[in-house]
Amino acid sequence: MEGTARTARPLARLRSLPAVLLALALVAGGFAAWAGWDWYAAAHDDSAAYAVQRDRALAAGEQAVQNLNTLDHDDLDHGLDLWESSTTGELHDQLASGRKEFAAQVQTAKTVTTARVLSGAVTELDDRAGRARVLVALRVTVKAPGGKSTDKDSRMLGELTRTGGQWKLSALGQAPVGGSSAG
């Protein structure tokens, strides 16, 4: 009898094996369904698309502000072409119409101006209207003909307009620095 009891236990385990495998398959299938639904929901989430547009606007805004603060008198046409390709609207029209006069001033001064973005942020985004505003902090280095250079940190406020699927600078100005406190 003792031998029969020993063989009955492994048989009972073998009979419960399909039930365990079925339970594991159901758990794995449930997890796969949940993961698939979660992935689908994330891929079709409006906030994800909004974040992509925000990141694109910020990258374009930072680059455009840097472009408009960088100019080398030895490569003037390339720099001014870059200014025009980075802008749209009234800002673009102002740059294009004043190009010859500005080029003459830069050639006379013989300066090299380079800008480096320190940080930036999108302060407003209307994806449907294709408009955004950015705040960009940058360091502008101006090198004079004698080799002496000066650095200036500044904050710029830019307005962007999406044209042809690309964000371009439509307005640019200095951001107010500091504030006054009543004493």
C-alpha positions as a Python dict, from the first residue, in 0.01 Angstrom:
ca = {
    (1, 'M'): (0, 0, 0),
    (2, 'E'): (279, 223, 73),
    (3, 'G'): (397, 211, -290),
    (4, 'T'): (50, 298, -419),
    (5, 'A'): (33, 615, -205),
    (6, 'R'): (369, 730, -337),
    (7, 'T'): (265, 696, -702),
    (8, 'A'): (-72, 864, -639),
    (9, 'R'): (89, 1191, -530),
    (10, 'P'): (288, 1248, -853),
    (11, 'L'): (-22, 1158, -1055),
    (12, 'A'): (-226, 1416, -864),
    (13, 'R'): (44, 1674, -935),
    (14, 'L'): (43, 1587, -1303),
    (15, 'R'): (-335, 1627, -1317),
    (16, 'S'): (-312, 1977, -1160),
    (17, 'L'): (-36, 2086, -1405),
    (18, 'P'): (-280, 2181, -1687),
    (19, 'A'): (-477, 2395, -1442),
    (20, 'V'): (-162, 2579, -1334),
    (21, 'L'): (-55, 2630, -1697),
    (22, 'L'): (-400, 2758, -1785),
    (23, 'A'): (-390, 3004, -1494),
    (24, 'L'): (-44, 3127, -1600),
    (25, 'A'): (-161, 3166, -1961),
    (26, 'L'): (-462, 3369, -1847),
    (27, 'V'): (-244, 3595, -1631),
    (28, 'A'): (5, 3646, -1919),
    (29, 'G'): (-279, 3717, -2163),
    (30, 'G'): (-435, 3965, -1922),
    (31, 'F'): (-104, 4141, -1876),
    (32, 'A'): (-47, 4157, -2254),
    (33, 'A'): (-396, 4302, -2306),
    (34, 'W'): (-341, 4562, -2032),
    (35, 'A'): (4, 4660, -2169),
    (36, 'G'): (-134, 4686, -2522),
    (37, 'W'): (-422, 4907, -2412),
    (38, 'D'): (-189, 5125, -2205),
    (39, 'W'): (47, 5167, -2502),
    (40, 'Y'): (-243, 5252, -2735),
    (41, 'A'): (-381, 5508, -2491),
    (42, 'A'): (-41, 5673, -2452),
    (43, 'A'): (17, 5682, -2827),
    (44, 'H'): (-318, 5854, -2887),
    (45, 'D'): (-306, 6090, -2590),
    (46, 'D'): (-352, 6457, -2682),
    (47, 'S'): (-111, 6566, -2411),
    (48, 'A'): (168, 6365, -2576),
    (49, 'A'): (106, 6541, -2908),
    (50, 'Y'): (95, 6875, -2727),
    (51, 'A'): (427, 6798, -2560),
    (52, 'V'): (583, 6718, -2898),
    (53, 'Q'): (467, 7054, -3039),
    (54, 'R'): (592, 7234, -2727),
    (55, 'D'): (935, 7074, -2766),
    (56, 'R'): (947, 7158, -3138),
    (57, 'A'): (847, 7519, -3071),
    (58, 'L'): (1111, 7552, -2797),
    (59, 'A'): (1388, 7405, -3014),
    (60, 'A'): (1295, 7628, -3308),
    (61, 'G'): (1264, 7935, -3085),
    (62, 'E'): (1599, 7881, -2918),
    (63, 'Q'): (1769, 7825, -3253),
    (64, 'A'): (1606, 8131, -3413),
    (65, 'V'): (1700, 8359, -3122),
    (66, 'Q'): (2056, 8227, -3137),
    (67, 'N'): (2063, 8282, -3515),
    (68, 'L'): (1945, 8642, -3481),
    (69, 'N'): (2219, 8715, -3228),
    (70, 'T'): (2501, 8560, -3430),
    (71, 'L'): (2670, 8738, -3720),
    (72, 'D'): (3022, 8741, -3867),
    (73, 'H'): (3128, 9031, -4090),
    (74, 'D'): (3343, 8787, -4294),
    (75, 'D'): (3042, 8562, -4371),
    (76, 'L'): (2773, 8827, -4375),
    (77, 'D'): (2550, 8695, -4653),
    (78, 'H'): (2525, 8351, -4493),
    (79, 'G'): (2439, 8504, -4154),
    (80, 'L'): (2175, 8737, -4297),
    (81, 'D'): (2026, 8453, -4503),
    (82, 'L'): (2001, 8254, -4180),
    (83, 'W'): (1823, 8548, -4015),
    (84, 'E'): (1568, 8559, -4293),
    (85, 'S'): (1512, 8181, -4298),
    (86, 'S'): (1453, 8185, -3920),
    (87, 'T'): (1179, 8449, -3934),
    (88, 'T'): (835, 8516, -4075),
    (89, 'G'): (580, 8796, -4091),
    (90, 'E'): (669, 9157, -4005),
    (91, 'L'): (1001, 9062, -3848),
    (92, 'H'): (1106, 8887, -4168),
    (93, 'D'): (992, 9186, -4377),
    (94, 'Q'): (1190, 9429, -4156),
    (95, 'L'): (1506, 9221, -4183),
    (96, 'A'): (1473, 9178, -4560),
    (97, 'S'): (1403, 9546, -4627),
    (98, 'G'): (1687, 9672, -4405),
    (99, 'R'): (1941, 9412, -4513),
    (100, 'K'): (2166, 9636, -4728),
    (101, 'E'): (2193, 9915, -4469),
    (102, 'F'): (2257, 9670, -4186),
    (103, 'A'): (2519, 9482, -4390),
    (104, 'A'): (2704, 9808, -4455),
    (105, 'Q'): (2705, 9889, -4081),
    (106, 'V'): (2840, 9546, -3986),
    (107, 'Q'): (3108, 9561, -4258),
    (108, 'T'): (3219, 9900, -4129),
    (109, 'A'): (3230, 9784, -3765),
    (110, 'K'): (3401, 9452, -3858),
    (111, 'T'): (3251, 9270, -3560),
    (112, 'V'): (3186, 8904, -3499),
    (113, 'T'): (2889, 8829, -3275),
    (114, 'T'): (2816, 8481, -3144),
    (115, 'A'): (2535, 8370, -2919),
    (116, 'R'): (2494, 8063, -2701),
    (117, 'V'): (2159, 7963, -2551),
    (118, 'L'): (2179, 7920, -2175),
    (119, 'S'): (1818, 7814, -2121),
    (120, 'G'): (1476, 7850, -2271),
    (121, 'A'): (1110, 7789, -2199),
    (122, 'V'): (781, 7798, -2382),
    (123, 'T'): (563, 8047, -2196),
    (124, 'E'): (257, 8008, -2415),
    (125, 'L'): (148, 7761, -2684),
    (126, 'D'): (-163, 7759, -2898),
    (127, 'D'): (-104, 7455, -3115),
    (128, 'R'): (-430, 7493, -3307),
    (129, 'A'): (-361, 7855, -3400),
    (130, 'G'): (8, 7784, -3467),
    (131, 'R'): (137, 8045, -3223),
    (132, 'A'): (384, 8022, -2936),
    (133, 'R'): (591, 8245, -2710),
    (134, 'V'): (933, 8163, -2575),
    (135, 'L'): (1169, 8309, -2320),
    (136, 'V'): (1535, 8247, -2404),
    (137, 'A'): (1838, 8331, -2192),
    (138, 'L'): (2158, 8362, -2388),
    (139, 'R'): (2516, 8481, -2371),
    (140, 'V'): (2620, 8705, -2658),
    (141, 'T'): (2990, 8751, -2727),
    (142, 'V'): (3096, 9045, -2944),
    (143, 'K'): (3449, 9041, -3081),
    (144, 'A'): (3579, 9376, -3202),
    (145, 'P'): (3844, 9419, -3476),
    (146, 'G'): (4128, 9449, -3221),
    (147, 'G'): (4057, 9101, -3086),
    (148, 'K'): (3895, 9222, -2766),
    (149, 'S'): (3568, 9047, -2688),
    (150, 'T'): (3290, 9121, -2443),
    (151, 'D'): (3017, 8895, -2312),
    (152, 'K'): (2665, 9002, -2231),
    (153, 'D'): (2390, 8787, -2087),
    (154, 'S'): (2040, 8873, -2196),
    (155, 'R'): (1688, 8738, -2191),
    (156, 'M'): (1481, 8756, -2504),
    (157, 'L'): (1108, 8716, -2555),
    (158, 'G'): (1013, 8568, -2889),
    (159, 'E'): (687, 8504, -3062),
    (160, 'L'): (670, 8209, -3299),
    (161, 'T'): (433, 8134, -3583),
    (162, 'R'): (403, 7793, -3745),
    (163, 'T'): (431, 7829, -4122),
    (164, 'G'): (463, 7537, -4360),
    (165, 'G'): (485, 7298, -4066),
    (166, 'Q'): (784, 7483, -3915),
    (167, 'W'): (802, 7722, -3622),
    (168, 'K'): (958, 8057, -3714),
    (169, 'L'): (1023, 8373, -3517),
    (170, 'S'): (764, 8643, -3589),
    (171, 'A'): (866, 8892, -3316),
    (172, 'L'): (1166, 8936, -3086),
    (173, 'G'): (1241, 9172, -2801),
    (174, 'Q'): (1432, 9208, -2476),
    (175, 'A'): (1266, 9059, -2169),
    (176, 'P'): (1240, 9292, -1873),
    (177, 'V'): (1507, 9217, -1614),
    (178, 'G'): (1451, 9250, -1242),
    (179, 'G'): (1171, 9439, -1085),
    (180, 'S'): (1100, 9717, -849),
    (181, 'S'): (992, 9662, -496),
    (182, 'A'): (805, 9909, -288),
    (183, 'G'): (982, 9986, 32),
}
